[in-house]
Amino acid sequence: MLNLRDITVRLGGRTILDHAGAALPPGSRVGLVGRNGAGKSTLVRVVAGMLDPDTGGAEMPRGTRLGYIAQEAPAGSATPFETVLAADTERAALLDEADTSTDPDRLGEVHERLNAIDAHAAPARAARILVGLGFDEEAQNRPLDGFSGGWRMRVALAALLFTRPDLLLLDEPSNHLDLEAVLWLEDFLKSYPATILLVSHERDFLNNVVDHILHLDRGKLTLYPGGYDAFERQRAERQSQLASAREKQQAERAKLQDYIARNSARASTAKQAQSRAKALARMQPVAELLDDPTLSFDFPDPGELRPPLITLDHASVGYGDTPILRRLNLRIDPDDRVALLGRNGNGKTTLARLLAAQLAPMEGDMASSAKMRVGYFTQYQVEELSHGDTAVQHMSRLMPGATPTAVRTQLGRFGFQGDKATTQVGKLSGGERARLALALITRDAPHMLILDEPTNHLDVDAREALIQALNGYQGAVLIVSHDRHMLEMTADRLVLVDGGTAEEFDGTLDDYVRRLLTSENAAARADKADRKEQRRQAAEAREKGTALRKRARDAEAELTKLTDQRSAIDRAMFDPGNADAALAKLTMTELMKRRADLGSRIDAAEAAWLEASEALELLAA
């Protein structure tokens, strides 16, 4: 069990966690949810031992192995495969000792422990995890320095999953994954045999993985059974009860205040009025339900353009002289809602950049309306915002000549009102920065929005607000996202980017997910057969290793015994005064004959010991 007890954390004079507490059942898969800035990552860092709370702490059984991804992605000349294998430090240390130890008994213990932790299957397990997260065989053996930060964070996730900790801490693990990898991760986590504490804002991911929701709100924790949908139902019921309780309390307060006002001045009732005043002072207000006014996405109306907005006719696109996508035939109309599907690296971003006119077609034709304006959102825009500038300064630079009122109006569409508009970007949350980037790209009322992973850093409520805004937007939308709920609620056309081209997917998003799972299940069945064969071979190896270690020990014992006997004969031959009485009676010829016989037996015992030892070394290799 993980017991979060009376945790208080204050940062920069602000209380993030306020005597927060909850008891997580052993073996549970818990989704930690809450608004951006609520303190979810702070709580995870407290549990991971990376942050000391002002009060309380996280209690867990002694010896619990805890796993948490460091903030910095791994780098260097090591490959993803080598990095993942090295994450199991016990296995690495045992293998090193097996190569260097000369003590037969210790070697036996080392090999028994290696068998116990299934070390022989570790390379195959590491490869399976990396494949699931999108690394093919070639990618698994490339140096880490050749990958982007997002892909190196995937390696960090793979290394964490490979170590199989007793308490697995995951903070937004799907942020760097495509839909295919998210589905694999879901399946992996659903069968994970230990406790999981997972921070995520993806509704479907939470529904499919967790069995409890831990809600962090205004510094307090509340544990709900079930997935995210069940949590929302329970929270709505609780909010309704709170609203009812608040109304009743307000009515009671009004009655007390009225009684006090009418009776304080009269001597006969002053004592009762004083008593009610004390009761009124002791009355704790029921928590008020807060509506966040900054939860705002309002895309400006672009005005009408005649269809089509864009037409691709046998177009190719790529970088330099290398085409990434060929034979592109695609039409986008003003009312289209298109989702691009496919693994990361297949060319979804390349296609998006072509449609945003950031890349020109290498072959074929691309026709678009001369009056069309495009708003293109990427995570790079969020990361490149100047931390020292305010939202007003960012928007003013992109709207030269616009009045302060026009600048403020555009910012207000996305929740930047009052002081928030003049707050430095460095002090905004990740979700607020994403909203600012969306405000910036829509300043000229684009006819088409191209959104590449727009939900990263947005909490669940903000994602719902974005969905509603997109559904009310009058232009075309092309979206790349691993958030299935977002795609289901916004897209009515699916385009699969795969095999060097992009084609309409004839089916629903559920059909696409089923197709992915079917292919993954087929691979898993083949993998299961491989593991069964590996287990059989491992059992044979263990049995053979046990027999070889017994042969080595027996040969060593026989060698010791025979060597002692030869030493006794040598004393009888060269120091009769200290010889064994029975040997002292033998003639020199008899002693020499016995010594020659012992020499042959010693040679045979040495050969048997060497043979068994060499066989053990080969078995361990």
C-alpha positions in Angstrom: 0.0 0.0 0.0 1.1 3.6 -0.7 -0.1 5.9 2.0 0.0 9.6 1.3 -0.2 11.1 4.7 -0.8 14.8 5.6 1.3 16.1 2.7 1.9 19.9 2.6 4.1 21.6 0.1 4.6 25.3 -0.2 6.5 26.7 -3.2 7.3 30.4 -3.7 5.0 31.4 -0.9 2.0 29.5 -2.4 0.5 26.3 -0.9 0.4 23.6 -3.6 -0.6 20.7 -1.4 -2.5 21.4 1.8 -2.4 18.4 4.2 -3.3 16.1 1.4 -3.8 12.5 2.1 -5.0 9.2 0.6 -4.4 5.5 0.9 -3.8 3.6 -2.4 -4.7 -0.1 -2.4 -1.8 -2.5 -3.1 -1.6 -3.5 -6.7 -3.9 -0.7 -7.8 -3.6 1.3 -11.0 -4.4 4.9 -10.0 -4.9 7.9 -12.3 -3.8 11.2 -10.7 -5.9 14.0 -12.3 -6.5 17.7 -11.7 -6.4 21.0 -13.4 -3.1 22.3 -14.8 -1.1 23.8 -11.9 -3.0 21.9 -9.3 0.2 20.2 -8.1 0.1 16.7 -9.7 3.8 16.6 -10.7 4.7 18.1 -7.3 2.9 15.2 -5.6 4.7 12.6 -7.9 8.0 14.2 -7.0 7.2 13.9 -3.3 6.3 10.2 -3.7 9.5 9.7 -5.7 11.6 11.2 -2.9 12.8 14.1 -5.1 11.0 16.8 -3.0 10.8 17.1 0.7 7.3 18.2 1.9 6.8 20.7 4.6 4.6 18.2 6.5 3.7 14.5 6.1 5.1 12.3 3.4 4.6 9.1 1.3 4.7 5.8 3.3 5.3 2.5 1.6 6.5 -1.0 2.7 10.2 -1.3 3.4 12.2 -2.4 0.4 9.7 -1.1 -2.2 11.5 -0.6 -5.5 10.3 2.7 -7.0 10.5 3.7 -10.7 10.3 7.2 -12.0 11.5 8.8 -15.2 14.1 11.5 -14.8 13.4 14.9 -16.5 16.5 14.7 -18.7 16.3 12.3 -21.7 19.2 9.8 -22.0 21.9 10.6 -24.4 25.3 9.5 -25.7 26.7 6.8 -28.0 24.9 3.9 -26.3 22.0 2.4 -28.3 18.4 2.3 -27.1 18.8 -1.5 -26.7 21.9 -1.2 -24.6 20.4 1.6 -22.5 17.3 -0.4 -21.7 19.3 -3.5 -20.8 21.7 -1.5 -18.6 18.7 -0.1 -16.6 18.4 -3.5 -14.8 21.5 -2.9 -12.6 21.2 -6.2 -10.7 21.3 -8.2 -13.9 24.3 -6.2 -15.2 26.2 -6.7 -12.0 25.5 -10.4 -11.9 26.6 -10.9 -15.5 29.8 -9.0 -14.8 30.4 -11.1 -11.7 29.7 -14.3 -13.8 32.5 -13.2 -16.2 35.1 -12.4 -13.5 34.4 -14.7 -10.5 36.6 -17.8 -10.0 34.8 -19.2 -7.0 32.7 -22.2 -8.1 30.3 -21.8 -5.2 29.7 -18.1 -5.9 29.4 -18.8 -9.6 26.7 -21.3 -8.7 24.8 -18.7 -6.7 25.2 -16.1 -9.4 23.8 -18.4 -12.1 20.9 -19.4 -9.8 20.0 -15.7 -9.3 20.3 -15.0 -13.0 17.9 -17.8 -13.6 15.5 -16.5 -10.9 15.3 -13.1 -12.4 14.8 -14.6 -15.9 18.0 -12.9 -17.1 18.3 -15.0 -20.2 15.0 -13.6 -21.5 15.9 -10.0 -20.8 17.2 -9.1 -24.3 14.0 -10.4 -25.9 11.9 -8.5 -23.3 13.9 -5.3 -23.9 13.4 -5.6 -27.6 9.6 -6.2 -27.2 9.2 -3.1 -25.1 11.2 -1.0 -27.6 9.2 -2.4 -30.6 6.0 -1.5 -28.7 7.2 2.1 -28.3 8.0 2.4 -32.0 11.7 1.3 -32.3 12.3 -1.2 -35.1 15.4 -3.4 -35.1 17.5 -0.8 -37.0 16.4 2.0 -34.6 17.2 -0.1 -31.5 20.8 -0.2 -32.6 21.4 3.4 -33.5 23.3 5.7 -31.0 21.0 7.8 -28.8 22.5 11.0 -30.0 20.9 10.4 -33.4 17.4 10.7 -31.9 15.3 13.7 -31.1 14.4 14.5 -27.5 11.0 13.0 -27.8 12.3 9.7 -29.1 15.0 9.6 -26.3 12.2 10.1 -23.8 10.6 7.0 -25.2 13.9 5.2 -24.5 13.7 6.5 -20.9 10.1 5.1 -20.6 11.2 1.8 -22.1 14.1 1.5 -19.6 11.7 2.3 -16.7 9.1 -0.4 -17.8 12.0 -2.9 -18.3 13.0 -2.6 -14.6 9.6 -3.7 -13.4 9.5 -1.6 -10.2 7.1 -2.3 -7.3 5.7 1.2 -7.6 5.6 2.7 -11.1 5.3 6.5 -11.3 4.3 7.9 -14.7 3.9 11.6 -15.4 2.2 12.1 -18.8 3.8 9.0 -20.4 1.9 9.3 -23.6 3.0 12.9 -24.5 5.8 11.6 -26.8 3.9 8.7 -28.2 1.8 8.2 -31.3 -1.6 6.4 -31.2 0.0 3.0 -32.0 2.5 3.3 -29.1 -0.3 4.5 -26.7 -2.3 1.4 -27.5 0.7 -0.8 -26.8 1.4 1.1 -23.5 -2.3 0.6 -22.4 -2.0 -3.1 -23.0 1.3 -3.3 -21.1 0.0 -1.3 -18.1 -3.3 -3.2 -17.9 -1.3 -6.4 -17.1 1.3 -4.7 -14.9 1.6 -6.8 -11.7 2.4 -4.0 -9.2 1.1 -0.6 -8.2 0.9 2.3 -10.7 0.4 6.0 -10.0 -0.2 7.6 -13.4 -0.6 11.3 -14.3 -2.6 11.7 -17.5 -5.1 14.0 -19.1 -6.3 11.5 -21.8 -9.8 10.3 -21.0 -9.7 7.0 -23.0 -6.2 6.1 -21.7 -7.4 6.5 -18.1 -10.6 4.6 -18.8 -8.7 1.7 -20.3 -5.8 1.5 -17.7 -6.7 2.7 -14.2 -9.0 1.2 -11.6 -9.0 4.3 -9.3 -8.9 8.0 -9.9 -7.0 10.3 -7.4 -8.4 13.8 -7.8 -6.2 16.7 -6.7 -8.2 19.9 -6.3 -7.2 23.0 -4.3 -4.5 21.1 -2.5 -6.6 18.2 -1.3 -6.8 14.6 -2.5 -10.0 12.5 -3.1 -9.8 8.8 -4.2 -12.6 7.5 -6.4 -13.1 3.9 -7.6 -13.2 3.2 -11.3 -12.0 4.9 -14.5 -12.3 8.5 -15.6 -15.9 8.3 -16.7 -16.9 6.8 -13.4 -15.0 9.6 -11.6 -16.8 12.3 -13.6 -20.2 10.8 -12.6 -19.2 10.6 -9.0 -17.7 14.1 -9.0 -20.9 15.5 -10.6 -23.0 13.8 -7.9 -20.7 15.1 -5.2 -20.8 18.6 -6.7 -24.6 18.5 -6.8 -24.6 17.4 -3.1 -22.2 20.3 -2.3 -24.3 22.8 -4.1 -27.4 21.6 -2.2 -25.5 21.7 1.1 -24.3 25.2 0.3 -27.8 26.4 -0.4 -29.0 25.0 2.8 -26.1 26.5 4.7 -26.7 29.9 3.2 -30.3 29.7 4.2 -29.3 28.8 7.7 -26.7 31.6 7.9 -29.4 34.1 6.7 -31.7 32.9 9.5 -29.0 33.3 12.1 -28.0 36.7 10.9 -31.6 37.9 10.9 -32.1 36.6 14.4 -28.9 38.3 15.7 -29.9 41.6 14.0 -33.4 41.5 15.5 -32.5 40.3 19.0 -29.0 41.7 20.0 -30.3 45.0 21.3 -33.1 43.5 23.5 -32.0 42.5 27.0 -34.3 39.5 27.1 -32.9 37.9 24.0 -29.3 39.3 23.9 -27.9 36.1 25.4 -29.6 33.9 22.8 -28.4 36.3 20.1 -24.9 36.1 21.4 -25.1 32.3 21.3 -26.3 32.3 17.7 -23.5 34.7 16.8 -20.9 32.2 18.1 -22.7 29.4 16.2 -22.5 31.6 13.0 -18.8 32.2 13.6 -18.1 28.4 14.0 -20.0 27.5 10.8 -17.5 26.4 8.2 -18.6 27.4 4.7 -19.2 24.5 2.2 -16.6 24.6 -0.6 -17.9 26.7 -3.5 -17.8 25.2 -6.9 -15.3 27.2 -9.0 -15.7 27.9 -12.7 -12.4 28.8 -14.2 -12.9 31.8 -16.5 -9.6 31.1 -18.2 -11.0 27.8 -19.7 -11.7 29.5 -22.9 -11.1 28.7 -26.6 -13.0 30.9 -29.1 -11.8 30.7 -32.7 -12.7 33.7 -34.8 -15.1 33.3 -37.8 -12.9 33.2 -41.0 -15.7 34.1 -43.4 -16.6 32.0 -46.4 -14.4 30.7 -49.2 -15.6 28.6 -52.1 -14.5 25.0 -52.0 -12.0 23.4 -52.4 -9.5 25.0 -50.1 -6.7 22.7 -51.1 -6.3 20.0 -53.8 -3.3 17.7 -54.1 -2.9 15.9 -57.4 -0.2 13.2 -57.5 2.0 15.4 -55.3 5.3 14.3 -53.7 6.9 16.1 -50.8 10.1 15.7 -48.8 13.3 17.3 -47.8 16.3 18.1 -50.0 16.2 15.6 -52.9 14.5 12.9 -50.8 10.7 12.5 -51.1 9.0 11.3 -47.9 5.5 11.0 -49.3 4.5 10.3 -52.9 1.2 9.9 -54.9 -0.7 12.3 -52.7 -4.3 12.9 -53.9 -6.3 14.8 -51.4 -9.0 17.5 -51.3 -9.9 19.6 -48.3 -13.1 21.7 -48.2 -14.1 24.5 -45.8 -16.2 22.3 -43.6 -13.9 19.3 -43.4 -12.6 17.8 -40.1 -9.7 15.5 -41.0 -7.6 13.4 -38.6 -4.2 12.2 -39.8 -3.4 8.7 -38.6 -0.1 6.7 -38.6 3.0 6.0 -36.6 5.4 8.9 -35.8 8.0 9.1 -38.5 5.6 8.0 -41.3 5.2 11.6 -42.5 2.2 13.1 -40.8 4.1 16.3 -39.9 5.5 16.4 -43.4 2.0 16.3 -44.9 0.9 19.0 -42.5 3.7 21.3 -43.5 2.9 20.8 -47.1 -0.7 21.8 -46.5 0.5 24.8 -44.5 2.7 25.9 -47.4 5.8 25.5 -45.4 7.0 22.9 -47.9 6.5 23.0 -51.7 5.6 19.9 -53.7 8.6 18.2 -55.3 6.3 16.6 -58.0 2.7 16.8 -59.0 0.4 19.7 -58.3 -1.0 21.6 -55.2 -3.7 24.1 -55.8 -5.1 26.4 -53.1 -7.3 29.5 -52.8 -5.3 32.7 -53.1 -7.3 34.2 -50.2 -6.9 31.2 -47.9 -5.3 31.8 -44.5 -3.9 28.9 -42.5 -3.3 28.6 -38.8 -0.6 26.0 -38.0 0.0 24.9 -34.4 2.9 22.8 -33.3 4.6 22.1 -29.9 7.7 23.9 -31.2 5.7 27.2 -31.2 4.9 26.6 -27.5 8.5 25.9 -26.6 9.8 28.9 -28.6 7.6 31.5 -26.8 9.8 34.1 -25.1 9.6 33.5 -21.4 10.4 37.1 -20.5 7.5 38.6 -22.6 3.8 38.8 -21.8 0.9 37.6 -23.8 0.2 41.2 -24.8 3.7 41.7 -26.1 3.7 38.5 -28.1 0.3 39.4 -29.7 1.2 43.0 -30.3 4.3 42.0 -32.3 2.2 39.8 -34.6 -0.6 42.4 -35.0 1.4 45.5 -36.0 -0.8 48.6 -36.2 -3.7 46.9 -34.3 -5.2 48.9 -31.4 -4.6 47.7 -27.8 -8.3 46.8 -27.7 -8.0 44.5 -30.7 -5.0 42.8 -29.2 -6.8 42.4 -25.9 -9.9 41.1 -27.6 -8.0 38.3 -29.4 -6.2 37.3 -26.2 -9.6 37.4 -24.4 -10.9 34.7 -26.8 -8.4 32.3 -25.2 -8.8 33.3 -21.6 -6.1 35.9 -21.3 -7.9 38.7 -19.4 -6.8 41.2 -16.8 -3.5 40.4 -15.1 -3.2 37.1 -17.0 -2.5 39.0 -20.2 0.4 40.9 -18.7 1.9 37.9 -16.9 5.3 36.8 -18.2 5.2 33.6 -20.3 7.8 32.0 -18.0 5.2 32.1 -15.1 2.4 30.5 -17.2 1.6 26.8 -17.0 2.2 24.5 -20.0 -1.6 24.6 -20.8 -1.7 28.4 -20.6 1.3 28.6 -23.1 -0.5 26.2 -25.4 -3.6 28.5 -25.3 -1.4 31.5 -26.0 0.1 29.7 -29.1 -3.4 29.0 -30.3 -4.4 32.6 -29.8 -1.3 33.7 -31.8 -1.9 31.5 -34.8 -5.6 32.4 -35.1 -5.1 36.2 -34.9 -6.1 36.7 -38.6 -9.1 34.4 -38.5 -7.7 31.5 -40.6 -9.8 29.4 -42.9 -8.1 26.2 -42.0 -6.5 25.1 -38.7 -3.7 22.5 -38.8 -3.2 21.3 -35.2 -0.2 19.0 -34.5 -0.7 17.4 -31.0 -2.6 20.4 -29.6 -3.6 18.6 -26.4 -0.2 18.1 -24.9 -0.1 20.0 -21.6 -3.9 20.6 -21.6 -5.8 19.0 -18.7 -9.0 17.1 -19.3 -11.3 20.1 -18.8 -9.3 22.2 -21.2 -9.4 19.5 -23.8 -13.1 19.4 -23.5 -13.3 23.1 -24.0 -11.0 22.9 -27.1 -13.2 20.2 -28.5 -16.3 22.3 -28.1 -14.5 25.3 -29.7 -13.3 23.2 -32.7 -16.8 21.9 -33.2 -18.1 25.5 -33.3 -15.4 26.7 -35.6 -16.5 27.7 -39.1 -13.4 26.7 -41.0 -11.6 23.4 -41.9 -9.6 21.4 -39.3 -6.8 19.0 -39.9 -5.6 17.4 -36.6 -2.7 15.1 -35.6 -3.3 13.7 -32.1 -2.8 10.5 -30.0 -5.9 11.5 -27.9 -8.6 9.2 -29.2 -11.4 11.1 -27.5 -10.3 14.3 -29.2 -10.3 12.6 -32.6 -13.6 10.9 -32.1 -15.3 14.1 -31.1 -13.8 16.3 -33.8 -12.9 14.3 -37.0 -15.3 13.0 -39.6 -12.6 12.0 -42.1 -9.6 9.8 -41.4 -6.4 9.9 -43.6 -3.8 7.2 -43.0 -0.2 8.2 -43.6 1.7 5.0 -44.1 3.9 3.3 -46.7 5.2 6.5 -48.1 1.8 8.0 -49.1 -1.5 9.2 -47.5 -4.9 7.7 -48.3 -8.4 7.9 -47.0 -9.1 5.3 -44.3 -12.3 3.4 -45.1 -13.7 3.0 -41.6 -14.1 4.5 -38.2 -11.5 5.3 -35.6 -12.6 2.2 -33.7 -12.0 0.1 -36.9 -8.5 1.5 -37.1 -7.8 0.7 -33.4 -9.1 -2.8 -33.9 -6.8 -3.2 -37.0 -3.8 -2.1 -34.9 -4.7 -4.4 -32.0 -5.3 -7.4 -34.3 -1.8 -7.0 -35.9 -0.3 -6.5 -32.4 -2.1 -9.6 -31.1 -0.8 -11.7 -33.9 2.7 -10.5 -33.1 2.1 -11.1 -29.4 1.0 -14.7 -30.2 4.2 -15.3 -32.1 6.1 -13.7 -29.3 4.3 -15.9 -26.7 5.4 -19.0 -28.6 9.0 -17.6 -28.6 8.8 -17.0 -24.9 7.5 -20.5 -24.3 10.4 -21.9 -26.3 12.8 -19.6 -24.3 11.3 -20.9 -21.0 11.8 -24.5 -22.2 15.4 -23.8 -23.1 15.9 -22.0 -19.8 14.5 -24.9 -17.9 16.9 -27.3 -19.8 19.8 -24.9 -19.1 18.9 -24.7 -15.4 18.8 -28.5 -15.2 22.0 -28.9 -17.1 23.6 -26.2 -15.0 22.7 -27.9 -11.8 24.1 -31.2 -13.0 27.3 -29.5 -14.2 27.8 -27.7 -10.9 27.4 -31.0 -9.0 29.9 -32.6 -11.3 32.4 -29.8 -10.7 31.9 -30.0 -6.9 32.3 -33.8 -6.9 35.4 -33.6 -9.1 36.9 -30.9 -6.8 36.2 -33.0 -3.7 37.7 -36.1 -5.3 40.7 -34.1 -6.4 41.2 -32.8 -2.8 40.9 -36.3 -1.4 43.3 -37.9 -3.9 45.9 -35.0 -3.5 45.8 -35.6 0.3 46.4 -39.3 -0.2 49.4 -38.6 -2.5 50.9 -36.2 0.0 50.6 -39.0 2.7 52.5 -41.4 0.4 55.2 -38.8 -0.2 55.7 -38.5 3.6 56.0 -42.3 3.8 58.6 -42.3 1.1 60.7 -39.3 2.2 59.9 -38.9 5.9 59.0 -42.3 7.3 59.1 -41.0 10.9 56.0 -38.8 10.4 54.3 -41.2 8.0 50.9 -42.9 8.5 51.4 -46.3 10.3 49.7 -48.3 7.6 51.8 -46.7 4.8 55.1 -47.1 6.9 54.7 -50.9 6.6 54.8 -50.8 2.8 57.9 -51.3 0.7 59.2 -48.5 -1.5 58.1 -50.4 -4.6 54.5 -50.6 -3.3 54.5 -46.9 -2.4 55.7 -45.9 -5.8 53.0 -48.1 -7.4 50.3 -46.5 -5.3 51.6 -43.0 -6.1 51.5 -43.7 -9.8 47.9 -45.0 -9.6 46.9 -41.8 -7.6 48.6 -39.6 -10.2 46.4 -41.1 -12.9 43.3 -40.7 -10.8 44.3 -37.0 -10.0 44.7 -36.3 -13.7 41.3 -37.7 -14.4 39.7 -35.7 -11.6 41.3 -32.5 -12.8 40.1 -33.2 -16.4 36.6 -33.8 -15.1 36.6 -30.5 -13.0 38.0 -28.5 -16.0 35.4 -30.0 -18.4 32.5 -29.2 -16.0 33.8 -25.6 -15.3 34.2 -24.9 -19.1 30.7 -26.2 -19.8 29.3 -23.9 -17.1 31.1 -20.9 -18.6 29.7 -21.8 -22.1 26.2 -22.2 -20.6 26.4 -18.8 -19.0 27.6 -17.0 -22.1 
